[in-house]
Amino acid sequence: MSEKTKPLYGGRHSAVLEHPDHVRGINHGTMTITAIAELAPSVTRLTATLNHEGDPERWFVTNPAIRLELPDHESEDTVSRVYTVRAVRQNKHAIEIDVDVVRHPGQSVVMSWLKTLEIGDSTRILGPRAHFTPYNEQQLPLGIFADETAIPAVATIIRDMPTTRKAEIWVETPDSAVVTDLPQHPGVTLHWLQRSISEAPASTGRLVDAATEFSEKTEGQLSVWACGEHGEMKRIRDHFRKDRGLPREQVVVFGYWRKLVTSSEIDEQRLQRYEKELAVNPSMTVLDEFEESE
Ligand SMILES: Cc1cc2nc3c(=O)[nH]c(=O)nc-3n(C[C@H](O)[C@H](O)[C@H](O)COP(=O)(O)OP(=O)(O)OC[C@H]3O[C@@H](n4cnc5c(N)ncnc54)[C@H](O)[C@@H]3O)c2cc1C
């Protein structure tokens, strides 16, 4: 694939995305759209085949994430956005993936791209990289809290969880079809936190309430996995780390998007913080987005 020698991203975000720490061990490729389906009123499912340089096994891990290279809707630049590989299938000829894209209010890179996307279109991708999974040691009671952007990740976590594992999972989405589409698991109790169409994403506080209720009813040590809007995730993370005093490795919480901030801005801020933290702690390997050294 000759494209792998070219820089993947142009424009002002290239410094972030081509930073050596960012691209270490990461593969390049393209995905070609083979189907575009409305899974639910708020979710478009993209199916694509891959032309990819890396080890195929890397697609079959729990919670794989990819970066899509997309045209910026406001400039000539290309920018990137991170999505979860909701499902992966391999046949004799190619690997095929599903990516579930949440449609959200307002103008954005991804929303503009979706409007013109057609079967046969190809998009350059970076990855996959295994994103965070729940702490699974000691069979601790596991609570999972996800808004609609993290439901694809939850699907892979349920899919790969041992049948003897138990978990309580809360998902917030306006669409029942997304909830019923999740894999079945004998140890999972699934709670749908329904949001009405008139309520904005990350406006209800229901995930935060569910997390504190789970905390109050469950004694002793816990394992927590939560992904969604940054502000809500910070409240969940602060409850379990500060109020409840759980160790860092048991509280896996990550902001997938942030109200009124674009992903490009988040990437730039994260790189600046990463470099600042690395100067304080040169052996750091994972940046905790909610904790900053003085
Ligand atoms: C590891 C990881 C995995 C992810 N997996 C998925 C996935 O499988 N499916 C998925 O849909 N998303 C997923 N996301 C979230 C997705 O990358 C962001 O929602 C991204 O901001 C969308 O890009 P955009 O161009 O639409 O919006 P941006 O240009 O980034 O933002 C423009 C505006 O839209 C707002 N916005 C962005 N996303 C949302 C939203 N969901 N709801 C309401 N407002 C929003 C922003 O606050 C901003 O004001 C994932 C993120 C990460 C980090």
The ligand as an SDF file (V2000), in Angstrom:
LIG
                    3D

 53 58  0  0  0  0  0  0  0  0999 V2000
  -12.3480    5.8790   21.8330 C   0  0  0  0  0  0  0  0  0  0  0  0
  -13.5670    6.5570   21.2640 C   0  0  0  0  0  0  0  0  0  0  0  0
  -14.5500    5.7930   20.6610 C   0  0  0  0  0  0  0  0  0  0  0  0
  -15.7090    6.4030   20.1310 C   0  0  0  0  0  0  0  0  0  0  0  0
  -16.6440    5.6210   19.5310 N   0  0  0  0  0  0  0  0  0  0  0  0
  -17.7640    6.1850   18.9970 C   0  0  0  0  0  0  0  0  0  0  0  0
  -18.7380    5.3960   18.3300 C   0  0  0  0  0  0  0  0  0  0  0  0
  -18.5790    4.1750   18.1350 O   0  0  0  0  0  0  0  0  0  0  0  0
  -19.8510    6.0200   17.8460 N   0  0  0  0  0  0  0  0  0  0  0  0
  -20.0570    7.3760   17.9850 C   0  0  0  0  0  0  0  0  0  0  0  0
  -21.0740    7.9050   17.5230 O   0  0  0  0  0  0  0  0  0  0  0  0
  -19.1130    8.1570   18.6170 N   0  0  0  0  0  0  0  0  0  0  0  0
  -17.9850    7.5880   19.1060 C   0  0  0  0  0  0  0  0  0  0  0  0
  -17.0320    8.3720   19.7100 N   0  0  0  0  0  0  0  0  0  0  0  0
  -17.3310    9.8000   19.8830 C   0  0  0  0  0  0  0  0  0  0  0  0
  -17.0500   10.6230   18.6150 C   0  0  0  0  0  0  0  0  0  0  0  0
  -15.6810   10.5000   18.2540 O   0  0  0  0  0  0  0  0  0  0  0  0
  -17.3990   12.1080   18.9260 C   0  0  0  0  0  0  0  0  0  0  0  0
  -18.7710   12.2220   19.1800 O   0  0  0  0  0  0  0  0  0  0  0  0
  -16.9440   13.0850   17.8650 C   0  0  0  0  0  0  0  0  0  0  0  0
  -16.9040   14.3440   18.4660 O   0  0  0  0  0  0  0  0  0  0  0  0
  -17.8610   13.1890   16.6510 C   0  0  0  0  0  0  0  0  0  0  0  0
  -17.2670   14.0870   15.7390 O   0  0  0  0  0  0  0  0  0  0  0  0
  -18.0620   15.2570   15.0160 P   0  0  0  0  0  0  0  0  0  0  0  0
  -17.2340   15.6790   13.8550 O   0  0  0  0  0  0  0  0  0  0  0  0
  -19.4790   14.8260   14.7670 O   0  0  0  0  0  0  0  0  0  0  0  0
  -18.1420   16.4050   16.1250 O   0  0  0  0  0  0  0  0  0  0  0  0
  -16.9650   17.4370   16.5750 P   0  0  0  0  0  0  0  0  0  0  0  0
  -16.4970   18.2500   15.4360 O   0  0  0  0  0  0  0  0  0  0  0  0
  -15.9560   16.6810   17.3410 O   0  0  0  0  0  0  0  0  0  0  0  0
  -17.7920   18.3810   17.5760 O   0  0  0  0  0  0  0  0  0  0  0  0
  -18.6590   19.3920   17.0610 C   0  0  0  0  0  0  0  0  0  0  0  0
  -19.7380   19.6840   18.1020 C   0  0  0  0  0  0  0  0  0  0  0  0
  -20.5740   18.5360   18.2440 O   0  0  0  0  0  0  0  0  0  0  0  0
  -20.6830   18.1620   19.6100 C   0  0  0  0  0  0  0  0  0  0  0  0
  -20.7850   16.6840   19.6690 N   0  0  0  0  0  0  0  0  0  0  0  0
  -19.8630   15.7590   19.2990 C   0  0  0  0  0  0  0  0  0  0  0  0
  -20.3180   14.5210   19.5050 N   0  0  0  0  0  0  0  0  0  0  0  0
  -21.5660   14.6460   20.0350 C   0  0  0  0  0  0  0  0  0  0  0  0
  -22.5630   13.7360   20.4610 C   0  0  0  0  0  0  0  0  0  0  0  0
  -22.4120   12.3990   20.3880 N   0  0  0  0  0  0  0  0  0  0  0  0
  -23.7290   14.2330   20.9410 N   0  0  0  0  0  0  0  0  0  0  0  0
  -23.9510   15.5790   21.0180 C   0  0  0  0  0  0  0  0  0  0  0  0
  -23.0380   16.4890   20.6270 N   0  0  0  0  0  0  0  0  0  0  0  0
  -21.8520   16.0320   20.1350 C   0  0  0  0  0  0  0  0  0  0  0  0
  -19.4110   18.6910   20.2610 C   0  0  0  0  0  0  0  0  0  0  0  0
  -19.6250   18.9210   21.6470 O   0  0  0  0  0  0  0  0  0  0  0  0
  -19.1670   19.9750   19.4900 C   0  0  0  0  0  0  0  0  0  0  0  0
  -19.9270   21.0370   20.0610 O   0  0  0  0  0  0  0  0  0  0  0  0
  -15.8660    7.8030   20.2250 C   0  0  0  0  0  0  0  0  0  0  0  0
  -14.8450    8.5760   20.8120 C   0  0  0  0  0  0  0  0  0  0  0  0
  -13.7210    7.9670   21.3290 C   0  0  0  0  0  0  0  0  0  0  0  0
  -12.6440    8.8220   21.9440 C   0  0  0  0  0  0  0  0  0  0  0  0
  1  2  1  0
  2  3  1  0
  2 52  2  0
  3  4  2  0
  4  5  1  0
  4 50  1  0
  5  6  2  0
  6  7  1  0
  6 13  1  0
  7  8  2  0
  7  9  1  0
  9 10  1  0
 10 11  2  0
 10 12  1  0
 12 13  2  0
 13 14  1  0
 14 15  1  0
 14 50  1  0
 15 16  1  0
 16 17  1  0
 16 18  1  0
 18 19  1  0
 18 20  1  0
 20 21  1  0
 20 22  1  0
 22 23  1  0
 23 24  1  0
 24 25  2  0
 24 26  1  0
 24 27  1  0
 27 28  1  0
 28 29  2  0
 28 30  1  0
 28 31  1  0
 31 32  1  0
 32 33  1  0
 33 34  1  0
 33 48  1  0
 34 35  1  0
 35 36  1  0
 35 46  1  0
 36 37  1  0
 36 45  1  0
 37 38  2  0
 38 39  1  0
 39 40  1  0
 39 45  2  0
 40 41  1  0
 40 42  2  0
 42 43  1  0
 43 44  2  0
 44 45  1  0
 46 47  1  0
 46 48  1  0
 48 49  1  0
 50 51  2  0
 51 52  1  0
 52 53  1  0
M  END
$$$$
